[in-house]
Amino acid sequence: MSGAAATPLTKIRRAFSSTPGGQKACEEKIRVTVRIRPLSRREQALYDLIAWESVDFNTIIYKNPNQERSAATYVFDRVFDTSCSTQRVYEEGAKDVALSALKGINSTIFAYGQTSSGKTYTMRGITENAVKDIYKHIEENPDKQFVLKMSALEIYNENVHDLLNLESGSLRLLDDPEKGTIVDKLIEEIVKDSQHLQQLISICEAQRQVGETALNDKSSRSHQIIRLTIQSSLRENSGRMKSFIASLNLVDLAGSERASQTNAGGIRLKEGSHINRSLLTLMNVIRKLSVEKRSAHIPYRDSKLTRILQHSLGGNARTAIICTVSPALSHVEQTKNTLSFATSAREVTNRAQVNMVEPEKRLVKHLQKEVARLEAELQCPDVSSTSDLRDLLREKDVKIEEMEKEMKELKRQRDLAQSQLESERKARKELKGLDQEGPSDHVVRRLAFEGEPALSVRSTPANSRLRSTAARKAILRQSITSTDPSLLVSEIRKLDERQRQIEEEATRVLEILHKEVASHRIGSQEAAENIAKLLSEIKDMKVAGSFQEVVTADKANLQEEIIRLNSHENGIMSLERKLENVQESIDKLVSAFQMTAEESSESRSLKKKKGFPISLSNSPNMHNIIRAPCSPLSSSRRAMEHQTENMDPNNNMFVSYKESPSRSHGTATPKQSRSINVKKMERMFRNAAEENIRSIKAYVTELKERVAKLQYQKQLLVCQVLELEKNESALDEADMTDQSPMPWPLLFEDQRKQIIMLWHLCHVPLIHRTQFYLLFQGDPSDQIYMEVELRRLTWLEQHFAELGNASPALLGDDPAGSVSSCIRALKQEREYLAKRVSSKLTAEERERLYEKWEIPPVGKQRRLQLVNKLWTDPLNMENVQESAEVVAKLVGFCESGEQVSKEMFQLNFVSPNDKKPWTGWNLISNLLHL
Ligand SMILES: Nc1ncnc2c1ncn2[C@@H]1O[C@H](COP(=O)(O)OP(=O)(O)OP(=O)(O)O)[C@@H](O)[C@H]1O
């Protein structure tokens, strides 16, 4: 491998040293030098071998002592071998850049290299020499006035601290439109003389975070930046004052390190990971700057180090980098990394310029003139200029309009791409299977719960809550502003269509029920009438509005949709109520049937009862209506069909039963055996009828569930539209000086952690948790769903807390939605799931789970014991992941024919300030009345 050839000096423009007059930016490559330190005592003690040497002033080669040939050559602006003094490194590698600050050009010198390679050693010498030269220059130029200020900071574990004022704690970074990134409240000391400066530097050294590692007794655990701001002024012959201002950054980075080599653990390991992460960002920035165009996105904002050094990396500054390396064979990989960084850095071009200070008086005069001119214009407006202005405004309007259109189009394209991506992802997920898709438990646990305190969500530190609230605000704003109104309207239309289908199906099922009841005249008369009434009511219910496709939509259109949806809501609610009534009626039917069956068995010996309430033979449409994934087209029904096949094909069951006595004369079948057959058939009929009613009940339940989902989706859409409207004002509220929001993957983990905990605290149904957990795995498009879920749960938790504090007299005996009713519902849900363990899990799977979840091999209700362990440990992501997988199997999410889409789980926004009464966790499993 060979590094790039040295850039000829002629190619590097060095206009600064000679002409600090103009303000034009000059392009210049970063100056990159390499310093090889001698083998350390530690390395010598380990009989380490020398693997690197400099063959001339610009070249360093890798020569494995165990091999003949050299393997890699790197070329830089200067290579200093082990015998070079720091003085020489300064003279030839940094002096020129450092002294630019005296001429109004920003400059930065930093040392980069692996831990223990000699960065601090080198930078200490560079700083000393630079200070000496700066004061020498000041002394040699008595005609000029100099003002020196010094500030110093360190970035420790990604927190910025003031080294001259440790009391200040962690400092914020702010974005200043003119100055770029600035450190809020960083103290700047005015330096009196060189002694004072030395004193301040030694204070910084004493304050800096240093720790012992296996490679370095005094390893710097933070990045240190000492900043000298130098303002120089000169009175010209004309008497005019000319001033320049620039800063010199002296940066001693913490060293990259391998945990295996530094034997780091605990605090050192954490420091090391922060150090490596920010150095990686620095490397990325340098790489991008070395290959990309100036306009490309450079990830300065990915770390505080690169944010603070932004100007020095491809901006308005001259920069010198001294890469320090160890010559030892044992560090060869680290040294190669350093040299690869150095090679990229050589390709980075800066655009430094002389920074002149406008004399205040001149500035004031200029501003006064400008004010006078504007005032004069206002008093007697020049017609031509007014019309010019008007034209200009019109032109601007047109441009804005065009841009808005463009933005709309771009948004549309982005949404389209997103949905394509989503469906591709889904397809891939289906292929891979859910197991492989989930995040690694290990990773999740580390990201989500590292160093977390105890269980309660309320114990989350206030600042972390604030931070996540701010980030959530930013994300919500982003997701809302990016929603295209036309998408919302077409979504609403789709929901309308789905509602219409559900209504049709509800009508069909009721018609069949009605027929069943009427043809057999069983159940109470009241129930039959009830059903007939419901049937006509549902038929009368029409979906308001049309279902034509929406071609265009704007805000006004959306407003209409909201009004229409609000009126619809009553429709859906009444449909829900009606379905509830149907369920009641079915319950009555079941009990009526049971009574009839009991009566029949009692009186059978006397007068052979004729029929059974509902027979499958009377339900020709049943095949059509019972087709939902969850509705049990049961094994008993199939058994029933099988038995029918084995009967006399001409036989009507009832007839055969009724006629048996007369036939008995001509048959040889003994009476007793016939009575056994009759009993068998009776049992069969009863089973079939019960099964049939259960099927209808399950189906109605499912319909209710779908209606509820529909309602939630609509509510969500309405809320989105309202948010869209509030958007502008909300944007104003945002704190512009706030830090950038947490990166989405971290925010996702943070939110998911909170959601899982809140599910636990609010006793949310397990099926809901499972569906949500499996569907939302951190895709950027999940942001809005996570936000909604978190809001709802936060509100709910608060609501429960208030219920807990309220007087029982106010709450009544069993307040709807009280904690106890949620716990009860959860218990019922667990019992329901336990019943499915045998049928949904294979014997092998069951045994594996019993063993894993430590269910004793002998004992009662092993299935319930197993289910009782699901979703019980919100801090244990392994428990969470496995619980979700088991529940998914029990309920059959994965095998469901109907695609479970994220949209199905959109919930309405419930503002924590909205004090509406809680009406129960109205979600899937709750609706199932499990
Ligand atoms: N050129 C050199 N000549 C002699 N000794 C050196 C040289 N460079 C470094 N050393 C010695 O090596 C040891 C490690 O140096 P230093 O602390 O400067 O490394 P570092 O790169 O800053 O490490 P870290 O990143 O862990 O802070 C020190 O004891 C230092 O005195």
Ligand as a Chemical Component Dictionary entry (heavy atoms), coordinates in Angstrom:
data_LIG
# 
_chem_comp.id                   LIG 
_chem_comp.type                 NON-POLYMER 
_chem_comp.pdbx_formal_charge   0 
_chem_comp.three_letter_code    LIG 
# 
loop_
_chem_comp_atom.comp_id 
_chem_comp_atom.atom_id 
_chem_comp_atom.alt_atom_id 
_chem_comp_atom.type_symbol 
_chem_comp_atom.charge 
_chem_comp_atom.model_Cartn_x 
_chem_comp_atom.model_Cartn_y 
_chem_comp_atom.model_Cartn_z 
_chem_comp_atom.pdbx_ordinal 
LIG N1  N1  N 0 8.598  11.922 21.111 1  
LIG C1  C1  C 0 8.668  11.421 22.318 2  
LIG N2  N2  N 0 9.855  11.272 22.916 3  
LIG C2  C2  C 0 9.937  10.759 24.141 4  
LIG N3  N3  N 0 8.906  10.335 24.879 5  
LIG C3  C3  C 0 7.691  10.469 24.357 6  
LIG C4  C4  C 0 7.492  11.013 23.047 7  
LIG N4  N4  N 0 6.208  11.003 22.782 8  
LIG C5  C5  C 0 5.594  10.503 23.874 9  
LIG N5  N5  N 0 6.486  10.172 24.806 10 
LIG C6  C6  C 0 6.146  9.548  26.101 11 
LIG O1  O1  O 0 5.180  8.548  25.887 12 
LIG C7  C7  C 0 4.217  8.531  26.903 13 
LIG C8  C8  C 0 2.846  8.714  26.305 14 
LIG O2  O2  O 0 2.753  9.986  25.730 15 
LIG P1  P1  P 0 1.464  10.892 25.761 16 
LIG O3  O3  O 0 0.799  10.867 27.097 17 
LIG O4  O4  O 0 1.802  12.187 25.200 18 
LIG O5  O5  O 0 0.563  10.042 24.773 19 
LIG P2  P2  P 0 -0.912 10.430 24.238 20 
LIG O6  O6  O 0 -0.906 10.105 22.819 21 
LIG O7  O7  O 0 -1.267 11.779 24.649 22 
LIG O8  O8  O 0 -1.761 9.352  25.017 23 
LIG P3  P3  P 0 -3.335 9.434  25.387 24 
LIG O9  O9  O 0 -4.057 9.474  24.141 25 
LIG O10 O10 O 0 -3.543 8.162  26.135 26 
LIG O11 O11 O 0 -3.483 10.631 26.231 27 
LIG C9  C9  C 0 4.583  9.645  27.846 28 
LIG O12 O12 O 0 5.250  9.096  28.916 29 
LIG C10 C10 C 0 5.496  10.532 27.058 30 
LIG O13 O13 O 0 6.436  11.168 27.873 31 
# 
loop_
_chem_comp_bond.comp_id 
_chem_comp_bond.atom_id_1 
_chem_comp_bond.atom_id_2 
_chem_comp_bond.value_order 
_chem_comp_bond.pdbx_ordinal 
LIG N1  C1  SING 1  
LIG C1  N2  SING 2  
LIG C1  C4  DOUB 3  
LIG N2  C2  DOUB 4  
LIG C2  N3  SING 5  
LIG N3  C3  DOUB 6  
LIG C3  C4  SING 7  
LIG C3  N5  SING 8  
LIG C4  N4  SING 9  
LIG N4  C5  DOUB 10 
LIG C5  N5  SING 11 
LIG N5  C6  SING 12 
LIG C6  O1  SING 13 
LIG C6  C10 SING 14 
LIG O1  C7  SING 15 
LIG C7  C8  SING 16 
LIG C7  C9  SING 17 
LIG C8  O2  SING 18 
LIG O2  P1  SING 19 
LIG P1  O3  DOUB 20 
LIG P1  O4  SING 21 
LIG P1  O5  SING 22 
LIG O5  P2  SING 23 
LIG P2  O6  DOUB 24 
LIG P2  O7  SING 25 
LIG P2  O8  SING 26 
LIG O8  P3  SING 27 
LIG P3  O9  DOUB 28 
LIG P3  O10 SING 29 
LIG P3  O11 SING 30 
LIG C9  O12 SING 31 
LIG C9  C10 SING 32 
LIG C10 O13 SING 33 
# 
